[in-house]
Amino acid sequence: MSSKPALSSFFGMRGPFKAPRGSAKKPPQVVQTLAGTPRMNAVLQPQQEFSVQFTGHAVQPNRDQAFFTAIEELRYQVYCEECGFLEARDYPNRRETDEHDTNSAHFAALNLREDLVGYVRLVFPDALQSFPFQTHCVSILDNVILPPPAQSAEISRLMVHKNYRRRLGERPPAGFSSAEPQESRANDQRNPSPQIMLTLYREMYVYSVNNDIRYWYAAMERSLARILTRMNFGFQQIGPFTDYYGPVAPYVADLRVLEYQLSQRDPALLAWMRAPLAQS
């Protein structure tokens, strides 16, 4: 097992970035879900706002170049400077990119000042119909049948600005905690990290519904998987733990199951997740 710190404990960026106005991508029209699968027949109107301090945006690297440069700088600090997973000398411009960026959908969370505070991407299958996690998580549990690659995407590079995580020296899984962030307490609600994460998950969900993506892969720590389960974002472990940017295991989520779980256990959250679909 690697002695490096777990990736989910580190989120950061050198400074706030002002997003260009009009940079958000309007989602395409809603598509029907797969025949024969359970679906929500109507988009419920949300009665509760789960992220009052943050907004989500789809980012197109070729169009939103300045915006994506800031995202690359965030990734450099997390992966090279804070975690040491990648060699800083390989990125002399202090911007982390990889071969999957051109085959991904990118999402960002902004605060009310339009500062970049979070990022995530969905990676699509490559020409061999495989995903990045399969390079490192090579074993699959018995009786696991992987879903069709064309209906799947991998959650990757999930991170939150360092000003919005726990106090220095404390290590929450994926930014979820009850502690107060040091530098943002005057401007945002106590412990805003869950709001940022929900904002990013909603962006991924809306994009997935609009683009006929039903399954999400994620390589994550056990602690994060438990937290997501408590939030009714149920991921199923499909392989053993391995060292892939820290001790992680591969998981998969079926969005139809996620919708059903939320409809039964937290319908207000489901309504909030689906609200942008009514505006498409």
N, C-alpha and C positions, 0 to 999 in steps of 0.2 A: 504494500500500500504506500502511495506517495506521501512524503512528509510535507508537501506543499499545502497551503491553506485551501480549503474548499472554495470553489468559485462562488457559490451562493452567498458567501460571507462578504463579498467585495462588490461595491458599486461606486462608480465615481466618474468625475470629469473635472478638468482643470478649471473651468469657469462656466458661467451661464452663457448660453447661446440664444440669441433672439431669432426665432423662426421667421422666415419671410412670410408676409401676409399672402394668403391665397395659395399656400403651398400644399394644403390638404387635398388629397385625391378624393373626388366624389366616387362612392362605390358604384359599381355597375348595377343593373337592374337585378332584383331578386330572382333566383332560379328556383324551380321546384326541387324538393328533396327526392331522393331515390325512391322509386316505386316499391311498395311493399314494406317500407320502414315507417316507424312511428314518427309523426311530425306535429309541430304546434300549428293548429289550423288558423290561428290569428295572432297578430302581433299585439300583445297586451300593452296598454298605455301605462307607463311607469307611474306609481304613486310615491316612490321614494327615490331620491338621488343618492347614488353610492359614491360619487366622485365629484364633489362640488368644487374642488380646488384645481382640477386638472381636466385637460381635454386630450383626446387621442387623434392622431393624424396618420394617414398613409403617406409614405415618402417614396418618391421615384428618384433614384440616384441621378439619372441623366438630366432630369428637369430641375430637381431641387439640389443643385450641386453644393451650394454653401451650407445648406441644412445637413446634407449627408457628410460633408467634411467634418462637421462638429460631431456627428455620430461616430465617425472613424476615430476621432481623437478620444472620445469616451472609451471606445473599445481598446485603444492602445493603452490607456491608463489602467484599465481593469486587467487586461490579459498580460501586458508586458510589465508595467510598473508595480501593480499591487499584488498580482498573483504569481507572476513569473512563469506562467505557462508557455509564453512565447518569448523568444529572444528579442530584446529591444533593439539590438544592432541590426536586425533584419528589417526594421522599419525606421529608417533615418529621418523620414518626414513626420514621425510621431503620429502616424495614422495607421490603424490596424484594418487590413482588408484581407479577404481570401477568395478562393476560386468559387465559393458558393454565393457570393453577393449578387452575381448576375443571374442567378437561378433562384432568387428569393423574393418574397414580398416583405417590405420593411415598414415598421410602425414606430411611432414616437409618441411620448406623452409630454405635454407642456403644462406649465403652471399658468396662473392668470396673467402673469407678466410676459407670457410666451417664451419663457426660458425652457430649454430642453432639460427634462428631469428623468426620463426613462426611455428605454429602447428594447425592441425585440424584433426578430425576423422569423418568417416561416420559410423553410427551405424545401423546395420541390424535389422530386426524384430526378436523378441524373440519367444519362443515356443508358446506363445499365439497370435502371429502375431501382436504385439503392439510395440510401440516405447517409449523411455524415456519421451518425451514431454507429452504423453497422461496420465502419472501419475499426472501431475500438471495442464495441460490445458485440463480439462475434458469436457468442453462444446464446441460444434461445431456450427457454424452459420447455419441458416436455408438454405436448398437446397444445402448443401455441401455434395458431395459424395466423400469419400476418395478413392484414387487409390489403386490398388492391393498391398498388403504389399510386395510380392515377387519382385515387380519391384520398390521398394522404399527404401530409406535410410534417416536417420536423420543427418543433419550437427550438430556437437557437439564439445564443447571445442575449439572453434575458438579463437586463441590468437596470439599476436605478442610480441616479446621481448621488454621489457620496454625501451631499448635504442633507439627504432625505433618508438616511439610514440611522441605525442606533448610534449611541455614543461611541467614540473611539475606544477600541479595545473590546467591545462587545460584538458578538458574532451571531446575528439572527439568521435563520434559514430564509433566503430570498427576500430579506428586508421586512418580514412580518414579525412584529414585536409590539409590546406595550410601552416601550421606552420612547422618550422624546428626542427627536433629532436635534443636534446642537445648533446648527446654523440656520434652520428654517423655522424655528418655533415662533418667531414673531410674525411670520407671514402666512403660514399654513396651519391647518389643524394639527393637534397633537398626533404624532406618529403618522405621517401621511403616506408611508410606504404601501400599506394595503390599498389605498385609493389609487396609487400609481399602477400597482400590479393589476388591479381590476380594470383600469382604463386600458392597459395594453391587452389584457385578455379579451375585452370587448371588441377592440379593433380587430384582433385575430379572428374572433368568432364571426363578426359581420362579414369580413372578407371571405371566410371559409364558406359561409352560407351562400354568398353571392357567386362563389366560384366552384360550387359542387365538391368541396373538400369536406369529408365526413370524419376523418381520423387524424388525430394529432399524436405524433411521437414526441417524447422528451427524455433526455438522459438527465436524471436528477437524484439528489440525495433522498434518503428515506424520510428525513424530517420534513422536507418540502412536500413530498407525496402525502404525508399524513395531514399537513396543514391544508392542502388542496382538497383532500377528502372531507375534512371538517367543514370546508366552505362549499361542499357539494359539487366540486369539480373532480369527479372520480377518475383517476388514472389507474390502470392495471399494470402491475409489473410483469414484464415478458422475458426477462433475462437476469442472470446473476450480476452481482456488483463487480465492478472493475474500476481501474484507474483511468478515467477519461476526464481530464481537468478536475481531479479530485475523485473520491470514492462515490461512484454513481451507478445506477442500474437503468436499463431502458424501460420505459413505460409507454403505454398507448391509451388514448381516450377516444371513445366513440361519441361524437357530438349528439347523436340522437339519444343516447343513454344520458348524457349530461343534461340535455333539455328535459328529459323525463324526470330525472332526479331533482332538478331545480323546480320544476312545475309542482312536484309533490312536497318539497321541503322548504323552498324559498322562492315562491312565485314572484315576489317583488323584485328579487335580483334577476330572475329570468326576464321580467318585463323591461327592466333597465338594460339588460344585455341586448335585447331585441329591438329596443326603441329606434335605433338608427335605420333599421330595415323599413320602417314605415315612412321614412323620409327619403328613401332612395328614388 
